[in-house]
Amino acid sequence: MTDAGALRDRPVLVTGANGGIGLGIVRALLENGHRAVACHYHSRSDRLDALLRERGLDPATYAHAGDLTDEDAVAAMHAAFGERFGTFWGVVNVAGASSNAMSWRMPLAEFKRIVDANLVSTFLCTRAYAPEMRERGGGRIINFASVVAEIGVAGVSHYGAAKAAILGFTKSAAIELAPRGVTVNALALGYIEVGLIDTIPAPIQAQLLETIPTKRFGRVAEIAALVRYLLADESAYATGHTFRLNGGLDR
């Protein structure tokens, strides 16, 4: 069994920590005693700063702003957090973005922006931290995908393509890193009560609820519980998997 105290001292990076899901994961980790949670956000986040201060943590130490689609920015984040926390045990790649446009009307620049925000950011963060995990002989990488990658949704072909690519990337990276005790898994989320759901008009949200067998949106606490398991030693034999949290929305 995992020594809870030892696990809580292992540094974990959460990207996209200013979003609803990322912030909820950070809160859950802190509430469960994790003491080395490094938080990335793309732009200044009063909510994240407030959460860290509530826990007696200085945002200047525990948070870092940067564009995860930029190699130099990711390298700067890696160096800064490395100086503060040392070798990382876990990377939770939550950061991402979406927008809405039919594929035949979508500008190429917008397609690339969403692919970069989801897929390229996941790749760059994995590439930055995998070497030290391999050297350490253990680590956890958790990538965030979406049910959209598997069922398709009109108006988000760029987002669905990026999330589907993350599933493929996860499987290959898992094979590459498994010999050194590093696991790589993906969470394919359905519709969650916070985050991108806030951009969907209420009448459409009501329609979406009717398509979900559980008749409700997912809760951040349910995501955070799975993240905690995948960070633990007990998950060491699970790698290359897609864990689906979607309320039964498989069609």
SERO-4910 file (N, C-alpha, C, O; in steps of 0.05 Angstrom, whole numbers):
BEGIN
 pado doro    nc1    nc2    nc3   cac1   cac2   cac3    cc1    cc2    cc3    oc1    oc2    oc3
  Met    A     17    -24      0      0      0      0     17     25      0     40     25     10
  Thr    A      6     46    -12     21     72    -13     23     83     15      4     84     30
  Asp    A     47     93     22     51    109     46     39    136     40     49    152     24
  Ala    A     16    142     53      2    167     47     19    192     50     18    210     34
  Gly    A     35    192     71     52    215     76     72    219     54     77    241     45
  Ala    A     84    196     45    105    198     23     92    207     -3    104    223    -17
  Leu    A     68    197     -9     55    204    -34     48    234    -34     51    247    -54
  Arg    A     40    244    -11     32    272     -9     55    291    -12     51    314    -18
  Asp    A     79    281     -8    103    298    -11    114    296    -39    133    311    -46
  Arg    A    103    279    -56    113    277    -84    102    299   -101     77    302   -102
  Pro    A    118    315   -114    108    338   -129     90    329   -153     96    310   -167
  Val    A     68    343   -155     49    338   -177     42    365   -191     36    385   -177
  Leu    A     44    365   -217     36    389   -233      8    385   -243      1    365   -254
  Val    A     -8    406   -240    -35    407   -252    -36    430   -271    -33    453   -263
  Thr    A    -39    425   -297    -41    446   -316    -70    455   -319    -88    440   -313
  Gly    A    -74    480   -328   -101    490   -331   -114    492   -304   -139    488   -301
  Ala    A    -99    499   -283   -109    499   -256   -128    522   -250   -140    524   -228
  Asn    A   -131    541   -269   -150    563   -265   -178    557   -276   -196    572   -271
  Gly    A   -181    534   -290   -207    527   -301   -223    512   -280   -212    505   -259
  Gly    A   -248    508   -285   -266    495   -265   -256    467   -257   -256    461   -234
  Ile    A   -248    450   -277   -240    423   -271   -212    424   -258   -207    410   -238
  Gly    A   -193    439   -270   -167    440   -258   -166    451   -230   -153    440   -213
  Leu    A   -182    472   -225   -183    483   -199   -195    463   -179   -186    461   -156
  Gly    A   -215    449   -188   -227    428   -170   -208    406   -163   -208    396   -141
  Ile    A   -191    398   -182   -171    378   -177   -150    388   -157   -143    373   -139
  Val    A   -141    412   -161   -122    424   -142   -134    425   -114   -121    417    -95
  Arg    A   -159    434   -112   -172    435    -86   -173    408    -73   -167    405    -49
  Ala    A   -181    388    -88   -183    361    -77   -156    350    -68   -155    337    -47
  Leu    A   -135    354    -84   -109    345    -76   -100    358    -50    -89    345    -32
  Leu    A   -104    384    -48    -97    398    -23   -113    389      1   -102    386     22
  Glu    A   -139    385     -4   -156    376     18   -148    348     27   -153    340     51
  Asn    A   -136    332      9   -128    305     17    -99    304     26    -87    282     27
  Gly    A    -87    327     32    -61    327     45    -37    330     27    -15    331     37
  His    A    -41    332      0    -18    336    -17     -6    363    -11    -19    384     -9
  Arg    A     20    363     -9     34    388      0     52    400    -22     65    420    -18
  Ala    A     53    387    -45     71    396    -66     56    397    -93     64    383   -112
  Val    A     35    413    -94     18    415   -118     27    440   -133     21    462   -124
  Ala    A     39    437   -156     47    459   -173     25    465   -193     15    446   -206
  Cys    A     17    490   -195     -6    497   -211      1    515   -235     14    535   -231
  His    A     -6    506   -258     -2    523   -282    -29    536   -290    -50    524   -287
  Tyr    A    -27    561   -299    -50    574   -312    -40    591   -334    -17    600   -334
  His    A    -57    595   -354    -49    610   -378    -49    640   -373    -32    654   -382
  Ser    A    -69    649   -357    -71    678   -350    -77    680   -321    -87    661   -308
  Arg    A    -73    703   -310    -76    708   -281   -103    698   -271   -124    703   -284
  Ser    A   -103    684   -249   -128    673   -238   -131    680   -209   -117    670   -191
  Asp    A   -150    698   -203   -156    705   -176   -166    682   -160   -161    679   -136
  Arg    A   -182    664   -173   -193    641   -159   -171    622   -150   -172    613   -127
  Leu    A   -152    617   -167   -130    600   -159   -113    612   -137   -106    599   -117
  Asp    A   -107    638   -140    -91    651   -119   -106    650    -92    -93    645    -72
  Ala    A   -132    654    -93   -148    654    -68   -147    626    -55   -144    623    -31
  Leu    A   -150    605    -72   -149    578    -61   -122    572    -48   -121    560    -27
  Leu    A   -101    579    -62    -74    574    -50    -70    589    -24    -59    578     -5
  Arg    A    -79    614    -23    -76    629      1    -92    618     24    -84    619     47
  Glu    A   -116    608     18   -133    595     38   -118    572     51   -122    566     75
  Arg    A   -100    559     36    -85    536     46    -58    544     57    -41    528     64
  Gly    A    -54    571     59    -28    580     69     -5    578     50     18    576     58
  Leu    A    -11    577     24      9    573      4     13    599    -13     -7    612    -19
  Asp    A     37    606    -19     43    630    -33     40    625    -63     55    608    -74
  Pro    A     22    639    -77     19    635   -106     45    639   -122     49    627   -143
  Ala    A     63    656   -111     88    661   -125    105    636   -127    122    633   -144
  Thr    A    100    617   -108    115    592   -107    100    570   -121    112    553   -135
  Tyr    A     74    568   -116     58    545   -124     44    549   -151     32    530   -161
  Ala    A     45    572   -163     32    577   -188     51    590   -208     69    604   -201
  His    A     46    584   -234     63    594   -255     46    599   -280     30    581   -288
  Ala    A     48    622   -292     33    628   -316     50    623   -341     74    629   -341
  Gly    A     38    612   -362     53    607   -386     36    595   -408     15    583   -402
  Asp    A     45    598   -432     32    587   -456     43    559   -461     66    556   -470
  Leu    A     27    539   -456     37    511   -459     39    502   -487     48    479   -492
  Thr    A     32    518   -507     36    511   -535     63    522   -544     70    517   -568
  Asp    A     78    535   -527    104    547   -534    126    531   -520    126    529   -495
  Glu    A    145    521   -535    167    504   -524    182    520   -502    188    509   -481
  Asp    A    189    544   -508    205    560   -489    190    565   -463    201    564   -441
  Ala    A    164    570   -465    148    575   -441    145    550   -424    147    551   -400
  Val    A    142    527   -437    141    502   -422    168    496   -408    169    487   -385
  Ala    A    190    501   -423    216    497   -411    220    516   -387    232    508   -367
  Ala    A    210    540   -389    213    559   -367    197    550   -343    206    552   -320
  Met    A    173    540   -347    156    529   -326    170    505   -312    171    503   -288
  His    A    181    488   -329    194    464   -319    218    472   -301    222    460   -280
  Ala    A    233    491   -310    257    500   -295    248    513   -269    260    508   -248
  Ala    A    228    530   -270    219    544   -246    209    525   -225    216    527   -202
  Phe    A    191    507   -233    180    488   -214    201    468   -205    200    459   -182
  Gly    A    220    462   -222    242    444   -214    258    455   -191    266    441   -173
  Glu    A    264    481   -193    279    494   -172    263    495   -145    275    493   -124
  Arg    A    237    497   -147    221    499   -123    214    472   -111    213    469    -86
  Phe    A    209    452   -128    199    426   -118    217    402   -123    213    381   -110
  Gly    A    236    404   -141    253    381   -147    241    364   -168    227    374   -186
  Thr    A    246    338   -167    237    319   -187    207    314   -184    197    309   -161
  Phe    A    192    314   -206    163    311   -204    155    282   -206    167    266   -221
  Trp    A    134    275   -191    122    248   -192     99    247   -212     96    227   -226
  Gly    A     83    268   -213     59    268   -229     55    292   -246     62    314   -238
  Val    A     43    289   -269     34    311   -287      5    305   -295     -1    284   -306
  Val    A    -12    324   -288    -41    321   -295    -47    342   -316    -49    366   -311
  Asn    A    -49    333   -341    -51    351   -364    -81    358   -369    -94    346   -386
  Val    A    -90    377   -354   -118    386   -357   -122    408   -378   -142    409   -391
  Ala    A   -101    424   -381   -104    448   -398   -114    442   -426   -106    422   -439
  Gly    A   -133    458   -435   -144    454   -462   -163    477   -468   -166    496   -453
  Ala    A   -175    476   -491   -194    497   -500   -212    486   -522   -206    465   -534
  Ser    A   -234    500   -527   -251    492   -549   -266    517   -559   -265    538   -547
  Ser    A   -278    514   -582   -295    535   -593   -316    521   -610   -317    496   -611
  Asn    A   -333    536   -624   -354    523   -639   -355    534   -668   -358    558   -672
  Ala    A   -353    516   -687   -356    523   -715   -358    497   -731   -345    477   -725
  Met    A   -375    497   -751   -377    474   -769   -351    471   -784   -338    490   -792
  Ser    A   -343    446   -789   -317    440   -801   -313    454   -828   -291    463   -834
  Trp    A   -334    456   -844   -331    468   -871   -330    498   -870   -324    511   -891
  Arg    A   -335    510   -847   -333    539   -844   -309    548   -827   -304    571   -825
  Met    A   -295    529   -815   -275    535   -795   -249    545   -808   -238    532   -826
  Pro    A   -239    568   -799   -213    577   -809   -191    558   -800   -192    547   -779
  Leu    A   -171    555   -817   -148    538   -810   -135    547   -784   -127    530   -768
  Ala    A   -133    573   -780   -120    583   -756   -135    574   -731   -122    569   -711
  Glu    A   -161    573   -732   -177    565   -709   -174    535   -704   -172    526   -681
  Phe    A   -173    519   -725   -168    491   -723   -142    486   -709   -140    470   -690
  Lys    A   -121    499   -718    -94    496   -707    -93    505   -678    -80    493   -661
  Arg    A   -107    527   -671   -107    538   -644   -118    518   -624   -106    514   -602
  Ile    A   -140    505   -631   -152    485   -613   -135    460   -611   -133    448   -590
  Val    A   -124    451   -634   -107    428   -633    -82    433   -615    -74    416   -599
  Asp    A    -71    457   -619    -47    464   -603    -54    465   -573    -40    455   -556
  Ala    A    -77    478   -567    -84    482   -538    -89    455   -524    -84    453   -500
  Asn    A    -98    435   -539   -103    409   -526    -81    389   -530    -70    379   -511
  Leu    A    -74    383   -555    -55    362   -562    -26    371   -558    -11    357   -544
  Val    A    -19    394   -569      9    403   -567     17    408   -539     40    402   -530
  Ser    A     -1    420   -523      5    426   -495     10    400   -480     28    398   -463
  Thr    A     -6    380   -485     -3    354   -472     24    341   -480     38    330   -463
  Phe    A     31    342   -505     56    332   -514     80    346   -502     98    333   -491
  Leu    A     80    373   -502    103    388   -491    107    383   -461    129    381   -452
  Cys    A     85    382   -446     87    378   -417     97    349   -412    113    345   -394
  Thr    A     87    330   -427     96    302   -423    125    300   -430    141    288   -415
  Arg    A    133    312   -452    161    311   -460    180    325   -440    202    316   -435
  Ala    A    170    346   -427    186    360   -408    192    344   -383    214    345   -371
  Tyr    A    171    329   -373    174    315   -347    180    286   -349    189    274   -329
  Ala    A    176    273   -372    181    245   -374    211    237   -368    215    217   -355
  Pro    A    230    252   -377    258    244   -372    265    242   -342    278    222   -334
  Glu    A    256    260   -326    262    259   -297    247    236   -284    256    224   -265
  Met    A    223    230   -294    208    207   -284    222    181   -290    224    163   -274
  Arg    A    232    179   -315    247    155   -323    272    152   -305    279    130   -297
  Glu    A    285    174   -301    310    173   -284    303    165   -256    318    150   -243
  Arg    A    280    174   -246    272    168   -219    263    139   -216    265    127   -195
  Gly    A    253    128   -239    243    100   -238    214     98   -230    205     78   -220
  Gly    A    199    120   -235    171    120   -229    158    147   -234    172    168   -233
  Gly    A    132    146   -239    118    171   -244     91    166   -256     85    144   -265
  Arg    A     75    187   -257     48    185   -267     41    209   -285     45    232   -278
  Ile    A     32    203   -309     22    223   -327     -7    217   -333    -14    195   -341
  Ile    A    -24    237   -329    -53    235   -333    -62    255   -354    -60    279   -349
  Asn    A    -71    246   -377    -79    264   -398   -110    266   -399   -124    246   -394
  Phe    A   -119    289   -406   -148    294   -407   -158    294   -436   -149    309   -453
  Ala    A   -177    276   -441   -190    274   -467   -220    279   -464   -228    292   -445
  Ser    A   -236    269   -482   -265    275   -481   -281    254   -495   -272    241   -513
  Val    A   -306    251   -485   -324    233   -499   -329    241   -528   -336    225   -544
  Val    A   -325    267   -533   -328    278   -560   -310    263   -580   -317    260   -604
  Ala    A   -286    255   -571   -267    241   -588   -279    214   -599   -270    205   -620
  Glu    A   -298    203   -584   -307    176   -591   -336    176   -602   -343    158   -617
  Ile    A   -352    196   -595   -380    195   -604   -385    216   -626   -404    214   -641
  Gly    A   -368    237   -627   -371    258   -646   -394    277   -638   -415    269   -629
  Val    A   -388    303   -641   -408    324   -636   -405    345   -657   -383    354   -663
  Ala    A   -427    354   -669   -427    374   -690   -416    401   -678   -423    409   -656
  Gly    A   -399    413   -694   -389    440   -687   -363    440   -672   -352    461   -667
  Val    A   -352    416   -665   -327    415   -650   -308    395   -662   -295    380   -648
  Ser    A   -307    394   -689   -289    374   -702   -260    378   -694   -245    358   -692
  His    A   -252    403   -690   -224    408   -683   -218    398   -655   -197    386   -650
  Tyr    A   -237    402   -636   -234    393   -609   -234    362   -608   -218    350   -594
  Gly    A   -253    350   -622   -255    321   -623   -230    309   -635   -221    288   -625
  Ala    A   -219    321   -656   -195    311   -668   -171    312   -649   -155    293   -647
  Ala    A   -169    334   -635   -147    337   -615   -149    317   -593   -129    305   -585
  Lys    A   -173    313   -582   -177    295   -560   -173    266   -569   -163    250   -554
  Ala    A   -181    259   -593   -176    232   -604   -146    228   -607   -136    206   -601
  Ala    A   -132    248   -616   -103    246   -618    -90    242   -591    -70    227   -588
  Ile    A   -101    254   -570    -90    250   -543    -92    221   -535    -75    211   -521
  Leu    A   -114    208   -542   -117    180   -535    -96    163   -549    -84    145   -536
  Gly    A    -90    169   -574    -69    154   -588    -41    160   -576    -25    142   -573
  Phe    A    -37    185   -570    -11    193   -558     -7    179   -531     14    170   -525
  Thr    A    -29    178   -516    -27    165   -489    -19    136   -492     -2    126   -476
  Lys    A    -30    121   -511    -24     93   -514      6     88   -521     19     71   -510
  Ser    A     16    105   -540     43    101   -548     63    110   -526     83     96   -521
  Ala    A     57    133   -513     75    142   -492     75    122   -469     96    118   -456
  Ala    A     52    109   -463     51     89   -442     70     66   -448     84     56   -430
  Ile    A     70     57   -473     88     35   -480    117     43   -478    134     27   -468
  Glu    A    123     67   -486    151     77   -485    161     79   -456    185     74   -451
  Leu    A    144     88   -438    153     94   -410    149     71   -390    160     72   -368
  Ala    A    133     51   -398    127     29   -379    152     15   -368    152      9   -344
  Pro    A    173     10   -384    196     -4   -373    210     11   -350    224     -1   -334
  Arg    A    205     37   -347    218     52   -326    198     60   -304    203     78   -288
  Gly    A    176     46   -303    157     50   -280    140     74   -282    128     83   -262
  Val    A    138     86   -306    121    110   -310     96    102   -324     97     90   -346
  Thr    A     73    109   -312     47    102   -325     36    127   -339     41    150   -331
  Val    A     22    122   -361      8    144   -376    -20    135   -382    -24    115   -396
  Asn    A    -39    149   -372    -67    143   -376    -83    167   -384    -74    190   -381
  Ala    A   -107    163   -395   -124    185   -404   -151    183   -391   -161    161   -385
  Leu    A   -162    206   -385   -190    208   -375   -206    220   -398   -202    243   -406
  Ala    A   -226    205   -408   -244    215   -428   -269    224   -415   -286    208   -407
  Leu    A   -272    250   -411   -295    261   -396   -319    265   -413   -318    272   -436
  Gly    A   -342    260   -400   -367    268   -412   -373    297   -405   -355    313   -402
  Tyr    A   -398    303   -402   -406    331   -395   -404    335   -365   -417    320   -349
  Ile    A   -388    354   -357   -382    359   -329   -395    385   -320   -400    403   -336
  Glu    A   -402    387   -294   -418    409   -283   -403    436   -284   -416    456   -280
  Val    A   -377    436   -289   -362    461   -291   -345    460   -316   -342    439   -329
  Gly    A   -333    483   -323   -315    484   -346   -330    492   -371   -345    511   -372
  Leu    A   -325    476   -393   -337    483   -419   -367    483   -419   -380    496   -436
  Ile    A   -379    469   -400   -409    468   -399   -420    497   -395   -443    502   -403
  Asp    A   -404    514   -382   -414    541   -377   -417    558   -402   -431    578   -402
  Thr    A   -405    548   -424   -408    563   -450   -432    554   -466   -438    565   -487
  Ile    A   -447    533   -456   -469    522   -470   -495    534   -459   -500    533   -435
  Pro    A   -513    545   -476   -538    556   -467   -555    536   -451   -554    512   -457
  Ala    A   -570    546   -432   -586    529   -414   -605    510   -430   -607    486   -422
  Pro    A   -619    519   -451   -636    501   -465   -621    477   -477   -632    455   -478
  Ile    A   -597    482   -487   -581    460   -499   -571    442   -477   -569    418   -481
  Gln    A   -564    453   -454   -556    437   -431   -578    417   -424   -573    394   -418
  Ala    A   -603    427   -424   -626    410   -418   -628    387   -438   -635    364   -430
  Gln    A   -624    393   -463   -624    372   -484   -602    352   -479   -607    328   -483
  Leu    A   -579    361   -472   -556    343   -467   -562    324   -444   -556    300   -446
  Leu    A   -575    334   -423   -581    317   -400   -599    294   -408   -596    272   -397
  Glu    A   -616    298   -428   -634    276   -436   -619    254   -451   -628    231   -452
  Thr    A   -595    260   -461   -579    239   -475   -561    224   -456   -549    203   -464
  Ile    A   -559    232   -431   -541    219   -411   -557    200   -395   -576    208   -382
  Pro    A   -550    174   -395   -565    154   -380   -569    161   -350   -590    155   -339
  Thr    A   -549    173   -337   -551    180   -309   -568    205   -304   -575    212   -282
  Lys    A   -574    220   -326   -590    244   -325   -578    266   -307   -593    281   -294
  Arg    A   -552    267   -307   -539    289   -293   -511    293   -305   -501    276   -319
  Phe    A   -499    316   -300   -472    322   -308   -453    310   -287   -460    307   -264
  Gly    A   -428    304   -296   -408    294   -278   -399    315   -258   -401    339   -262
  Arg    A   -388    305   -236   -379    323   -214   -348    322   -213   -336    302   -219
  Val    A   -337    346   -207   -308    348   -205   -297    328   -184   -275    317   -188
  Ala    A   -311    324   -163   -302    306   -142   -298    278   -153   -280    263   -144
  Glu    A   -315    270   -172   -312    243   -184   -287    242   -201   -274    221   -202
  Ile    A   -281    263   -215   -256    264   -231   -232    264   -212   -213    249   -217
  Ala    A   -233    280   -191   -210    282   -173   -204    256   -159   -181    249   -154
  Ala    A   -225    240   -153   -221    214   -140   -205    196   -158   -188    181   -149
  Leu    A   -212    196   -184   -197    179   -203   -169    189   -207   -150    173   -209
  Val    A   -165    215   -207   -138    226   -209   -121    217   -185    -98    210   -189
  Arg    A   -133    218   -162   -118    210   -138   -110    181   -140    -87    173   -132
  Tyr    A   -128    164   -150   -121    136   -153    -98    132   -173    -79    117   -168
  Leu    A    -99    146   -196    -79    143   -216    -52    154   -208    -32    147   -219
  Leu    A    -52    172   -188    -26    182   -177    -14    163   -157     10    164   -151
  Ala    A    -30    145   -146    -21    128   -125     -5    104   -135     -6     97   -158
  Asp    A     10     91   -117     25     68   -123      7     45   -132     15     28   -149
  Glu    A    -17     43   -121    -35     21   -127    -44     20   -156    -55      0   -165
  Ser    A    -40     42   -171    -48     42   -200    -25     34   -218    -27     38   -242
  Ala    A     -3     24   -207     21     19   -223     17      0   -246     33      1   -265
  Tyr    A     -3    -18   -245     -7    -37   -266    -26    -27   -288    -32    -41   -307
  Ala    A    -37     -3   -284    -55      8   -303    -41     29   -319    -33     51   -309
  Thr    A    -36     24   -345    -23     43   -362    -33     40   -391    -39     18   -400
  Gly    A    -34     62   -405    -44     62   -433    -74     60   -435    -85     54   -456
  His    A    -88     64   -412   -117     60   -412   -132     87   -416   -121    108   -410
  Thr    A   -156     85   -426   -174    107   -426   -196    102   -406   -212     84   -409
  Phe    A   -197    118   -386   -218    116   -365   -241    135   -373   -237    159   -375
  Arg    A   -264    124   -376   -287    140   -386   -306    147   -363   -318    130   -350
  Leu    A   -308    173   -359   -326    184   -339   -347    200   -355   -343    224   -360
  Asn    A   -369    187   -362   -388    200   -380   -417    194   -374   -435    201   -389
  Gly    A   -422    182   -350   -450    177   -343   -464    157   -361   -489    156   -362
  Gly    A   -448    141   -375   -460    121   -393   -465    131   -421   -478    118   -437
  Leu    A   -454    155   -427   -458    167   -454   -439    155   -474   -420    167   -483
  Asp    A   -446    130   -483   -430    116   -503   -449    109   -525   -464     89   -523
  Arg    A   -448    124   -547   -466    118   -568   -452    118   -595   -464    113   -616
***
